[in-house]
Amino acid sequence: MTSTANSLSFLVSSKGKVLLVLNDFVYRLKKQTKDKKYWICQESVRTAYVDTNIDNIFKKSSGDHNHLCEPEVVKVKQFRSKLKNRAVQETTAIAKIYEEEIIKSRLSTRTLATLPLVQELQPGLLYARRQLRPVLPSSSSFEIPDSYQVTLTKEIFLFSDTLVGRRKRMLLFGSITQLEMLFDCTTIFMDGAFSCTPPFFDQVFTIHALKFETSFPCVFGILSDRKRITYQELFKILKDFAISINRKFEPTRILSDFESGLISAIANEFSAAVHNGCFFHYTQAIFRRIRALGLTTLYFQNSEIRSCCRKLMALALLPIDKIESSFHSLRVKSSTMVNQELHQLFLYFNHQWLVNIPLKIWNVYGCHHRTNNNCEGFHNRLNQRIQKSHPNIWMFIKLLQTEECRFRHLLLQMNAGAQARKKVPVANMIQKRIDTLYDRYNGDEMDVDQLLDGLSLTIAKQKRQ
């Protein structure tokens, strides 16, 4: 009986009916009572039966089949059932699901020979996927079904659906566990993504919390613009929600990009927090300007030009009270050729980084967390999983639901003693060199010009990664 029970499995037919599989024979449900189910062979005419209890536990089989079993047919049915289940549960492309299941199923040559091609199965699978999803919206004004407002474990997920102004809709997703972590942590990261944003919205904005030296995604926002008022409304909603669950949303350190609307909103709503812009975004902004000014060839071919550009990037790593004087010293000590070639770059730096954006935001002296690359990596993960630009809203929310599930799994592992992912050796080496340079500077073993020179060389190592 044990071997028989172990060979029992189930699949779903193309019409959505549950079928029982036993020893490569397929049975359909004939009758069900309060505590028992009666199954009959699909092919045999009233000659072969299986009984299970109400929980589908095998009880007995009886009768004989009047036909031979066809293992290949059963394997194809099981394969198609798995495809359909994944197609309606996931956002993955049908072709990719097909390829992954082919690899996982390890089908025999005879079964593969009878298996329909992906282009034959795709129309039916896409239809099944559409049948289980609401009609695609034609604007940002649409109703969200209950199943899209909760996590996969049926807990609250859409915690805010509001209009900023009259027509700017903002959707905020996050489970209670995610929000509790966000409110309890002191260091948070913020970043926006755009290619994965659903139609009729402008960006996907995520907030991550640092816990166990690991970045956890806690809030998924679907926003209609990038204005200060929108970010402020988002932060106020989070503050109010924190109060409703007897917590406070008062991070002490925030890392983000250099978007002007976000910088203003953070300054207004979290005035006591230390707000740093992402060092990677800072260096990339300078390098983009180098390209825009047509200096790329000079940068790569002239070591004096390259050294000066890298020192501009390294200014963010200096003590804040040394930045302006070091910038002016860099210009004065540079050769006439460098000053001529980099004149527009120096003007840009002065206007953008010494006038427009406060030094305290882009200065990362003494900081071990200098970037929000964890957010960037998460957004890359979303893009890879969604596999298309601007997915429909239902597909995207389904993806967020699976990401919340992944969050719970990761948190469970960390609470059970798992360690944070180790930094790559190069990153550790760079950090050690930066720390050593700071120690030598603070111990009066080198002056600020030497410190800047040394830091610019670590920038060179980072840019080769």
Residue pairs with C-beta under 8 A, 6 or more apart in sequence:
1 58
4 22
4 23
4 58
4 61
5 57
5 58
7 22
7 23
8 20
8 21
8 22
8 52
8 56
8 58
9 20
9 21
9 22
9 78
10 18
10 19
10 20
10 21
10 56
11 18
11 19
11 21
11 77
11 78
11 81
12 18
12 19
12 81
12 84
12 85
13 19
13 77
13 81
14 80
14 84
14 124
17 28
17 29
18 29
19 26
19 27
19 28
19 42
19 77
20 26
20 27
20 28
20 29
20 39
20 50
20 52
20 56
21 27
21 74
21 77
21 78
22 50
22 58
22 61
23 69
24 69
24 70
24 71
24 74
25 41
25 43
25 48
25 65
25 69
25 74
26 41
26 42
26 43
26 74
26 77
27 39
27 40
27 41
27 42
27 48
27 49
27 50
28 39
28 40
28 42
29 37
29 38
29 39
30 38
30 39
30 40
30 49
31 37
31 38
32 38
32 54
34 54
35 53
35 54
36 51
36 52
36 53
36 54
36 59
37 51
37 52
37 53
37 54
37 56
38 49
38 51
39 49
39 50
39 51
39 52
40 46
40 48
40 49
41 47
41 48
41 49
41 63
41 65
43 65
43 67
44 63
44 64
44 65
44 66
44 67
45 66
47 63
47 64
47 65
47 66
48 61
48 62
48 63
48 64
48 65
48 66
49 61
49 62
49 63
50 58
50 60
50 61
50 62
51 59
51 60
51 61
51 62
52 58
52 59
53 59
71 111
72 108
72 110
72 111
72 114
73 114
75 105
75 107
75 108
75 111
76 111
76 114
76 115
76 116
79 101
79 105
79 107
79 111
79 115
80 116
80 121
82 101
82 105
83 94
83 97
83 98
83 101
83 121
83 125
84 125
84 128
86 92
86 97
86 101
87 94
87 97
87 125
87 126
87 128
87 129
88 128
88 129
88 132
89 398
90 97
90 398
90 402
91 385
91 386
91 387
91 391
91 395
91 396
91 398
91 399
92 385
92 387
93 387
94 118
94 121
94 122
94 125
94 126
95 118
95 122
96 387
98 118
98 121
99 118
102 112
107 115
133 394
133 395
134 142
134 143
134 145
134 148
134 394
136 392
136 393
136 394
137 199
137 200
137 393
139 200
140 167
140 169
140 200
140 201
140 224
141 169
142 393
144 158
144 161
144 171
144 397
148 158
148 394
148 397
148 398
149 156
149 157
149 158
150 156
150 157
150 158
151 157
151 175
151 401
151 404
151 405
152 401
152 402
152 404
152 405
153 405
155 175
155 176
156 175
156 176
157 173
157 174
157 175
157 400
157 401
157 404
158 171
158 172
158 173
159 172
159 173
159 174
159 179
159 241
160 170
160 171
160 172
160 237
160 241
161 169
161 170
161 171
161 172
162 169
162 170
162 233
162 237
163 169
163 170
164 170
164 224
164 225
164 229
164 230
164 233
165 229
167 224
168 224
168 225
168 230
169 201
169 224
170 221
170 222
170 223
170 224
170 230
170 233
170 234
171 221
171 222
172 219
172 220
172 221
172 222
172 234
172 237
172 238
173 219
173 220
173 221
173 222
173 397
173 400
173 404
174 182
174 218
174 219
174 220
174 404
175 404
175 407
175 408
176 245
177 407
177 408
177 411
178 216
178 217
178 218
178 219
178 404
178 407
179 218
179 219
179 238
179 241
179 242
179 245
180 245
180 247
181 209
181 211
181 216
181 218
181 411
182 188
182 207
182 209
182 218
182 219
182 238
182 249
183 238
183 242
183 245
183 247
183 248
183 249
184 209
184 247
185 209
185 210
185 211
185 251
186 210
186 251
186 252
186 253
187 209
187 210
187 251
187 252
187 253
187 254
187 255
187 369
188 207
188 208
188 209
188 210
188 218
188 251
188 253
188 254
188 255
189 207
189 208
189 209
189 210
189 215
189 254
189 255
189 256
189 372
189 374
189 375
190 205
190 206
190 207
190 208
190 254
190 255
190 256
190 257
190 262
190 372
190 375
191 205
191 206
191 256
191 257
191 278
191 372
191 375
191 376
191 379
192 203
192 204
192 205
192 206
192 223
192 226
192 257
192 259
193 203
193 204
193 205
193 206
193 379
193 382
193 383
194 202
194 203
194 204
195 383
195 389
195 390
196 204
196 379
196 382
196 383
196 386
196 389
196 390
196 391
196 396
197 203
197 204
197 222
197 390
198 222
198 390
198 391
198 392
198 393
198 395
198 396
199 390
199 392
199 393
200 224
200 393
201 222
201 223
201 224
202 223
202 224
202 225
202 226
203 222
203 223
203 226
204 220
204 221
204 222
204 223
204 379
204 382
204 396
205 221
205 222
205 223
205 234
206 217
206 219
206 220
206 221
206 375
206 378
206 379
207 217
207 218
207 219
207 221
208 215
208 216
208 217
208 218
208 372
208 374
208 375
208 378
209 215
209 216
209 218
210 216
210 369
211 414
212 414
212 420
213 420
214 410
214 414
214 420
214 421
215 374
215 375
215 378
216 407
216 410
216 411
217 378
217 403
217 407
218 407
219 238
220 400
220 403
221 234
222 393
222 396
223 230
223 234
224 230
226 259
226 261
226 262
227 261
228 260
228 261
228 262
228 264
228 265
228 268
229 265
230 261
231 261
231 262
231 264
231 265
231 266
232 265
232 268
232 269
234 265
235 249
235 265
235 266
235 269
235 270
236 269
238 249
239 248
239 249
239 269
241 249
242 248
242 249
250 270
250 272
250 273
251 270
251 273
252 272
252 273
252 274
253 273
253 274
253 275
253 276
253 369
254 266
254 270
254 273
254 274
254 275
254 276
255 275
255 276
255 277
255 278
255 369
255 370
255 371
255 372
256 262
256 263
256 266
256 275
256 277
256 278
256 372
257 277
257 278
257 281
257 372
258 277
258 278
258 281
258 282
258 285
258 357
258 361
258 362
263 275
263 277
263 357
263 361
266 273
266 275
267 275
275 360
275 361
276 361
276 362
276 363
276 364
276 367
276 370
277 357
277 361
277 362
278 370
278 371
278 372
278 373
279 316
279 317
279 362
279 364
279 370
279 371
280 370
280 371
280 372
280 373
280 376
281 371
281 372
282 313
282 316
282 353
282 362
283 313
283 316
283 459
283 462
283 463
285 352
286 309
286 312
286 313
286 349
287 309
287 313
289 345
289 348
290 296
290 299
290 309
290 345
293 344
293 345
293 348
295 305
295 309
295 341
295 342
295 345
298 305
298 341
299 305
299 306
299 309
300 306
304 334
304 335
304 337
304 338
305 338
305 341
305 342
307 456
308 330
308 334
308 338
308 342
309 342
309 345
310 456
310 457
310 459
310 460
310 463
311 330
311 452
311 453
311 456
312 327
312 330
312 345
312 349
313 456
313 459
314 452
314 455
314 456
314 458
314 459
315 323
315 326
315 327
315 353
315 452
316 323
316 362
316 363
316 364
316 365
317 364
317 365
317 434
317 455
318 326
318 363
318 365
318 448
318 451
318 452
318 455
319 365
319 448
320 359
320 360
320 363
320 365
322 448
323 354
323 359
323 363
324 354
324 359
325 448
326 448
326 449
326 452
327 349
327 350
327 354
329 449
330 452
331 339
331 346
334 342
339 346
353 359
353 362
364 370
366 438
368 431
382 399
382 403
385 399
386 395
386 396
386 399
391 399
414 420
423 431
426 461
426 465
429 461
430 458
430 461
430 462
433 454
433 458
434 455
434 458
437 446
437 451
437 454
437 455
437 458
438 451
440 446
440 451
441 447
441 448
441 450
441 451
446 454
